[in-house]
Amino acid sequence: MLDPNGKGSSMAEVLLFHHAQGLTPGVRAFAGELERAGHTVHVPDLYEGHVFDDLEAGLAYAQEAGFGTIVERGRAAAEGLPAGLVHAGFSLGVLPAQSLAQTRPGAKGALLFHSCVPTSEFGGPWPEGVPVQVHAMDADPFFVDDGDAEAARALVQEAAEAELFLYPGDGHLFADSSLPGYDEKATALLMERVLAFLG
């Protein structure tokens, strides 16, 4: 593929998992923005069509289905796709994304939005040669109080190519343009960093 300057550009293939409220218009819009930049994005529905208006209802559904089931649905979504994927996830979607990045051979990278779990959850350590970015708000109670911030800092220490980006604010799903907690400014910066990572 050639970019406008005639130079070869390698585009990424991304497997993007939605958050606990389901496959919202905002998640689709995020995927669309990556596609407009020339990347291929797969956005599987881990919730079999369910979309929830609030986080509590979405989390209740995820708990009922079982977090293990959500990870398995993510694994199933990766089957039949090429090995060299960038695995990405929003919040709950970080579970299948991080699991695949750590256990599926050939991963090109990982993008973990609003969440991060200890690498030991998926057999650890973080695989060599797989760059990773973690993005979250610095006062998001889900990220700070549930151990995600700690896991993200440990990941940065452990992985050779790992970056943790913290944005000012206490919003959780701030990069979903269809939700009330959307932060346009933070998302623009996040997208800039994500596109640089994929490039």
NORDA-V276070 format. One record per residue. SS is DSSP state (A for helix, B for strand, O for the rest). PSI is psi in radians with two decimals (NA if undefined). OMEGA is omega in whole degrees, 0 to 359 (* if undefined). Layout:
BEGIN
ss = (SS & SS)
psi = (PSI & PSI)
omega = (OMEGA & OMEGA)
END
This chain:
BEGIN
ss = (O & B & O & O & O & O & O & B & O & O & O & O & B & B & B & B & B & O & B & O & O & B & O & O & A & A & A & A & A & A & A & A & A & A & A & A & O & O & O & B & B & B & O & O & O & O & O & O & O & O & O & O & O & O & A & A & A & A & A & A & A & A & A & A & A & O & A & A & A & A & A & A & A & A & A & A & A & A & O & O & O & O & O & O & O & B & B & B & B & B & O & O & A & A & A & A & A & A & A & A & A & A & A & O & O & O & O & O & B & B & B & B & B & O & O & O & O & O & A & A & A & A & O & O & O & O & O & O & O & O & B & B & B & B & B & B & B & O & O & O & A & A & A & A & A & O & O & A & A & A & A & A & A & A & A & A & A & A & O & O & O & B & B & B & B & B & B & O & O & O & O & O & O & O & O & O & O & O & O & O & O & O & O & A & A & A & A & A & A & A & A & A & A & A & A & A & A & A & O)
psi = (2.44 & 2.44 & 3.04 & -0.40 & 0.04 & 0.06 & 2.61 & 2.40 & 2.36 & 2.07 & 2.59 & 2.72 & 2.11 & 2.35 & 1.91 & 2.14 & 2.37 & 3.00 & -3.00 & -0.24 & -0.06 & -2.98 & 1.42 & 2.86 & -0.56 & -0.64 & -0.73 & -0.69 & -0.71 & -0.81 & -0.70 & -0.64 & -0.69 & -0.68 & -0.67 & -0.47 & 0.00 & 0.05 & 2.75 & 2.22 & 2.22 & 2.24 & 1.40 & 2.68 & 1.88 & -0.12 & 0.15 & 0.80 & -0.19 & 2.32 & 2.39 & 2.50 & -0.45 & 2.77 & -0.70 & -0.79 & -0.70 & -0.73 & -0.64 & -0.73 & -0.77 & -0.70 & -0.67 & -0.76 & -0.60 & 2.27 & -0.58 & -0.66 & -0.72 & -0.78 & -0.72 & -0.69 & -0.64 & -0.73 & -0.74 & -0.65 & -0.50 & -0.38 & 2.39 & -0.16 & 2.71 & 2.86 & -0.71 & 1.02 & 2.67 & 2.12 & 2.16 & 2.59 & 2.58 & 2.09 & -1.93 & -0.63 & -0.23 & -0.52 & -1.01 & -0.62 & -0.84 & -0.66 & -0.82 & -0.71 & -0.62 & -0.47 & -0.33 & 2.06 & 2.52 & 0.08 & 2.40 & -0.33 & 3.06 & 2.43 & 1.98 & 1.91 & 2.17 & 0.10 & 2.80 & 2.41 & 2.73 & 2.44 & -0.41 & -0.41 & -0.56 & 0.60 & -0.26 & 3.00 & 3.14 & 2.35 & 2.52 & 2.54 & 0.19 & 1.77 & 2.66 & 2.49 & 2.44 & 2.27 & 2.26 & 2.91 & 2.49 & -0.32 & 0.36 & 2.00 & -0.58 & -0.65 & -0.75 & -0.77 & -0.31 & 0.18 & -0.05 & -0.71 & -0.73 & -0.80 & -0.68 & -0.74 & -0.67 & -0.67 & -0.72 & -0.65 & -0.64 & -0.77 & 2.54 & -0.70 & 1.50 & 2.40 & 2.42 & 2.09 & 2.12 & 2.37 & 2.54 & 2.27 & 3.04 & 0.23 & 2.64 & -1.21 & 0.98 & -0.23 & 0.14 & 1.86 & -0.19 & 0.00 & 2.71 & -0.49 & 0.16 & 2.32 & 1.82 & -0.76 & -0.83 & -0.69 & -0.65 & -0.74 & -0.73 & -0.81 & -0.70 & -0.79 & -0.66 & -0.76 & -0.63 & -0.71 & -0.81 & -0.50 & NA)
omega = (180 & 174 & 184 & 179 & 178 & 179 & 177 & 177 & 180 & 182 & 183 & 171 & 189 & 172 & 188 & 181 & 181 & 181 & 187 & 179 & 176 & 183 & 185 & 174 & 180 & 176 & 178 & 180 & 178 & 178 & 179 & 179 & 177 & 180 & 178 & 177 & 174 & 181 & 175 & 183 & 175 & 183 & 182 & 176 & 181 & 187 & 178 & 174 & 181 & 173 & 186 & 182 & 179 & 186 & 182 & 180 & 179 & 179 & 178 & 178 & 181 & 180 & 179 & 179 & 182 & 182 & 176 & 178 & 179 & 179 & 179 & 177 & 177 & 178 & 179 & 179 & 181 & 181 & 180 & 175 & 181 & 183 & 190 & 182 & 164 & 182 & 184 & 179 & 174 & 172 & 178 & 180 & 175 & 181 & 177 & 181 & 182 & 178 & 181 & 179 & 182 & 190 & 182 & 184 & 174 & 180 & 181 & 182 & 178 & 176 & 185 & 183 & 172 & 184 & 176 & 178 & 179 & 182 & 179 & 179 & 183 & 174 & 177 & 347 & 178 & 183 & 178 & 175 & 178 & 179 & 183 & 172 & 173 & 181 & 178 & 174 & 188 & 179 & 177 & 184 & 179 & 183 & 186 & 188 & 184 & 176 & 182 & 180 & 178 & 179 & 180 & 179 & 178 & 179 & 178 & 178 & 189 & 186 & 181 & 181 & 181 & 179 & 174 & 178 & 178 & 183 & 181 & 178 & 182 & 180 & 179 & 182 & 189 & 183 & 179 & 186 & 181 & 182 & 182 & 183 & 182 & 177 & 186 & 183 & 180 & 181 & 178 & 179 & 177 & 181 & 177 & 181 & 180 & 181 & 176 & 179 & 182 & 179 & *)
END
